[in-house]
């Protein structure tokens, strides 16, 4: 497994790489200068399970806001820098736990050196980020377009610039909205480096299409043992990114904990609003810190058998339903009490 052998990098009070648990990241979409609004969003993300948060730092006001934001949150903060090397330095001076830069777009070597020197003084990790949308023209020409090989070469070139300045506290990310290009790039990169990798499908899209692309891409990459921290990039509420990331990791058996809900796809035998019930259950179970599987079935005939792999389940019929444990029927329940009975069972679960 590649991730068992990557370099350990400490980000605030968390560690990635070297076989440490894969950590879930997101990025705020507030103005970082708005301390109150940004803190409010980060606290909501923390509650959902976010373990590292990234904020954009385009101005000196945003850099100064990092110090105030840090006082009110409980997870490491990464400063996202695009073109101004001074913002990278200011963010670190104001307490950023990590910075994300593309050394190719923050200026010449002297500017890069200034950033690296500050990071070195404070032992702050640098995430070297390369995106398919900003691949250098010479690499596009060399490979006949934007390719996985070009992305990897670009990333390793940037890493070497920082290594040559005497610093190796690094994380690498290479992102593309092309899922299979992204997969191939990570497969190549994992063979070429031992730095921990931040994995994500960039510009994945809306909640619907973005989740599908991210699940496919991250699933293939993570299953191969590649990736030390992840972000699911969605156009929408960033809390949804955390929910999706947790589900991807749990599906791949890379994370324990959290209630897993399974439900049948409905058929002509279904006589209850199973879709509505399943959605209600999925929302409700987020309150419970349990590592169990809950089944929601729409048929009292086949429901018990189909739910036998779940720890607990409910199956609905016309006017009444069943409470099921490990495939065994425990008792009949009025249809309108299925949700409340399930809640009571979860509250008393041992």
Secondary structure, DSSP 8 states (H G I E B T S, - for coil): -GGGGS--EEETTEEESTT---EEEEE--S-TT-HHHHHHHHHHHHHHT--EEEEE--SHHHHHHHHHHHTT-SSEEEEE-SS-HHHHHHHHHTT-SEEEE-GGGS-SHHHHHHHHHHHHHHT-EEEEEEEGGG--HHHHHHHTSS-HHHHHHHHHHHHHHHHTTT---EEEEEE-SSHHHHHHHHHHHHHH--SEEEE--TT--BHHHHHHHHHHHHHHHHHTT--SEEE---BS-HHHHHHHHHHHHHHTTS---S-EEEE----TT--S-HHHHHHHHHHHGGG-----EEEEES-TTTHHHHTTTSSEEEEE-SSEEEEEETTEEEEEEEGGGHHHHHHHHHHT--
